């Protein structure tokens, strides 16, 4: 009975993985926090996660707001959502 339950569980997991949308990682990205900005203007936790989402690298660090010319803004505080 346990063997049957185990095999059924494995088949359910395999079926679930096959329904995941493209662009998700087939491996585990490291948990390091080193933000990167992608060409679509989104900030990702690290370059591994960005690549797993199928995005292209633009520059290291947080994405700056549209219309901003200085990457290292010290006088303006901005809130950025980091995608994981």
Order of alpha helices (4+ residues) and beta strands (2+ residues): alpha-beta-beta-alpha-beta-beta
